[in-house]
Amino acid sequence: MTVRNRQAKNFMASLLLSQGVPMILSGDEVLRTQRGNNNAYCRTTKSAGSTGISSRKNTEMFRFVQSLIAFRRRQPNVRRGSFLTEKR
């Protein structure tokens, strides 16, 4: 496993095991990337539609994210049932 894949797994775990609503974009679970460009419409190269990494190559990451989501659903300790307030 590359350092980049390990970092992606670490960040995904941090996101899914933290309090609050995880904000995941479609494709994050398979390491979809635009190589740092957050607006593919303004690119002038042929790679504007390229997703960088194919989902077939990243089934390991996809399964990892699935297992994290299943764990989050099973464990009420990693998610709150109510909003945080200043009141105790």
C-alpha positions as a LaTeX table, in Angstrom:
\begin{tabular}{lrrr}
\hline
Residue & $x$ (\AA) & $y$ (\AA) & $z$ (\AA) \\
\hline
Met1 & 0.00 & 0.00 & 0.00 \\
Thr2 & 1.35 & 3.40 & $-0.91$ \\
Val3 & 1.72 & 6.24 & 1.56 \\
Arg4 & $-0.93$ & 8.18 & $-0.34$ \\
Asn5 & $-3.48$ & 5.34 & 0.00 \\
Arg6 & $-2.68$ & 4.99 & 3.69 \\
Gln7 & $-3.18$ & 8.73 & 4.17 \\
Ala8 & $-6.50$ & 8.57 & 2.31 \\
Lys9 & $-7.65$ & 5.76 & 4.62 \\
Asn10 & $-6.54$ & 7.71 & 7.69 \\
Phe11 & $-8.43$ & 10.82 & 6.62 \\
Met12 & $-11.53$ & 8.83 & 5.72 \\
Ala13 & $-11.44$ & 7.11 & 9.12 \\
Ser14 & $-11.03$ & 10.49 & 10.85 \\
Leu15 & $-13.98$ & 11.86 & 8.93 \\
Leu16 & $-16.32$ & 8.93 & 9.49 \\
Leu17 & $-15.42$ & 8.40 & 13.15 \\
Ser18 & $-15.72$ & 12.07 & 14.16 \\
Gln19 & $-18.81$ & 13.73 & 15.59 \\
Gly20 & $-21.18$ & 15.36 & 13.14 \\
Val21 & $-22.34$ & 14.60 & 9.65 \\
Pro22 & $-19.55$ & 13.34 & 7.40 \\
Met23 & $-19.40$ & 15.22 & 4.12 \\
Ile24 & $-18.22$ & 12.84 & 1.42 \\
Leu25 & $-18.33$ & 13.65 & $-2.27$ \\
Ser26 & $-19.34$ & 11.01 & $-4.75$ \\
Gly27 & $-16.17$ & 9.22 & $-5.74$ \\
Asp28 & $-14.22$ & 9.85 & $-2.53$ \\
Glu29 & $-14.78$ & 6.22 & $-1.61$ \\
Val30 & $-12.78$ & 5.10 & $-4.65$ \\
Leu31 & $-10.11$ & 7.81 & $-4.53$ \\
Arg32 & $-11.55$ & 9.75 & $-7.45$ \\
Thr33 & $-9.44$ & 12.80 & $-8.04$ \\
Gln34 & $-9.02$ & 15.75 & $-10.35$ \\
Arg35 & $-5.38$ & 16.06 & $-9.38$ \\
Gly36 & $-6.01$ & 19.04 & $-7.08$ \\
Asn37 & $-8.32$ & 20.97 & $-9.38$ \\
Asn38 & $-11.68$ & 21.60 & $-7.75$ \\
Asn39 & $-13.26$ & 22.98 & $-10.94$ \\
Ala40 & $-12.83$ & 20.67 & $-13.91$ \\
Tyr41 & $-14.96$ & 22.91 & $-16.17$ \\
Cys42 & $-12.27$ & 25.60 & $-16.36$ \\
Arg43 & $-9.55$ & 23.22 & $-17.56$ \\
Thr44 & $-8.40$ & 23.52 & $-21.12$ \\
Thr45 & $-6.71$ & 20.13 & $-21.42$ \\
Lys46 & $-8.22$ & 16.88 & $-22.63$ \\
Ser47 & $-7.95$ & 15.47 & $-19.11$ \\
Ala48 & $-10.74$ & 17.75 & $-17.82$ \\
Gly49 & $-13.10$ & 14.82 & $-17.65$ \\
Ser50 & $-10.49$ & 12.44 & $-16.30$ \\
Thr51 & $-11.07$ & 11.11 & $-12.83$ \\
Gly52 & $-7.46$ & 10.17 & $-12.29$ \\
Ile53 & $-7.83$ & 6.79 & $-10.56$ \\
Ser54 & $-10.32$ & 4.17 & $-11.67$ \\
Ser55 & $-12.73$ & 2.57 & $-9.23$ \\
Arg56 & $-11.74$ & $-0.93$ & $-10.38$ \\
Lys57 & $-8.24$ & $-0.38$ & $-9.07$ \\
Asn58 & $-9.53$ & 0.88 & $-5.73$ \\
Thr59 & $-11.84$ & $-1.86$ & $-4.53$ \\
Glu60 & $-9.73$ & $-2.07$ & $-1.37$ \\
Met61 & $-10.52$ & 1.58 & $-0.53$ \\
Phe62 & $-14.17$ & 1.07 & $-1.42$ \\
Arg63 & $-14.43$ & $-1.91$ & 0.94 \\
Phe64 & $-12.61$ & 0.03 & 3.65 \\
Val65 & $-15.13$ & 2.89 & 3.42 \\
Gln66 & $-18.02$ & 0.40 & 3.43 \\
Ser67 & $-16.69$ & $-1.18$ & 6.61 \\
Leu68 & $-16.29$ & 2.24 & 8.26 \\
Ile69 & $-19.87$ & 3.18 & 7.40 \\
Ala70 & $-21.14$ & $-0.15$ & 8.73 \\
Phe71 & $-19.13$ & 0.35 & 11.92 \\
Arg72 & $-20.54$ & 3.88 & 12.32 \\
Arg73 & $-24.09$ & 2.57 & 11.96 \\
Arg74 & $-23.53$ & $-0.22$ & 14.52 \\
Gln75 & $-21.79$ & 1.92 & 17.15 \\
Pro76 & $-23.87$ & 4.71 & 18.65 \\
Asn77 & $-20.79$ & 5.93 & 20.55 \\
Val78 & $-19.29$ & 7.47 & 17.42 \\
Arg79 & $-22.34$ & 9.57 & 16.59 \\
Arg80 & $-24.55$ & 11.86 & 18.64 \\
Gly81 & $-28.30$ & 11.59 & 18.88 \\
Ser82 & $-28.68$ & 15.33 & 19.53 \\
Phe83 & $-26.95$ & 18.60 & 18.73 \\
Leu84 & $-24.19$ & 19.91 & 20.96 \\
Thr85 & $-25.27$ & 22.87 & 23.05 \\
Glu86 & $-23.71$ & 25.02 & 25.72 \\
Lys87 & $-26.21$ & 23.74 & 28.29 \\
Arg88 & $-25.17$ & 20.88 & 30.51 \\
\hline
\end{tabular}
